[in-house]
Amino acid sequence: VIAVNEVAELRRILDEVRDAGGRVALVPTMGYLHAGHLSLCDAARRHADFVVLSVFVNPLQFGGGEDLEQYPRDLGRDAKAAMDHGVNLLFAPSTATMYPQGDTVTRVTAPGISGRLCGRYRPGHFDGVLTVVAKLFNLVSPAVAVFGQKDLQQATLIRSMVRDLDFRLDVHVAPTVREPDGVAMSSRNVYLQPDQRVAASSLYRSLQAAQAAFTAGERAPAALVAAAQAILEGESGVSIQYVELVDPETLEPPMQARRGDALAIAVHVGETRLIDNHLLE
Ligand code: AMP
């Protein structure tokens, strides 16, 4: 894998790839790679001949009091894992490379959708996400970019940004990769103590409870939300931030639940904030 941290070198290499007829895919991450990230790399490989993985812990998307400093980092291990999954280029810029002025004067913002779900509890977070992803799109000019279903609201916002601002690329959203007990893989799972790690499996069980109610014919959004909530409330050490049923395109609640609607959850387990979601089937 070619490791690059400067913009000029990145552009030079990618121009050569494209001149030779190569199709470039981008997988944006904050690193500390797990099997979820690597499944995105595998998906990228299927859609392109040249896979770029970016690793950048983006200060713009962290609020005051969030875990920017503690966020786990291990670029050496990431480079090795990326190589094993067919990544061609690892782009790991410094903060100064991404934000030479220290900040941006311009932000990409989507006030309506950003204000829902996680956005209510993380003001400014999605502006930071959209701004860095727009920068990465302009730096890499990928033909396809791959994101995870795990971050439902992020995927919705990126699809909207690509459509609204005419970015010339396809967005691919890949399924959530889970641990054997159902816990969605996340770099932040390293924060969990053993008992908290067990409590975290209640998120998946609560999503399954909502799915079971839907399968049994329940279509009232409040009843599906209540089925999920009941599981989370029965778990000591889990405090609910939200449980909502939404249309994954608008993040608005439907009148009646339909196949494809998303049950979305955010909780705290101790100090650690966990999110998960499930598309009803
Ligand atoms: P992050 O490094 O947490 O910012 O995530 C980078 C990308 O990986 C995002 O598109 C996430 O949605 C995706 N991702 C994170 N966790 C998972 C998972 N468990 N399964 C699939 N994709 C994931």
Boltz pocket constraint, residues with backbone or C-beta under 6 A from the ligand:
constraints:
  - pocket:
      binder: B
      contacts: [[A, 28], [A, 29], [A, 30], [A, 31], [A, 35], [A, 36], [A, 37], [A, 39], [A, 40], [A, 146], [A, 147], [A, 148], [A, 149], [A, 150], [A, 151], [A, 174], [A, 175], [A, 176], [A, 177], [A, 178], [A, 184], [A, 185], [A, 186], [A, 187]]
      max_distance: 6.0
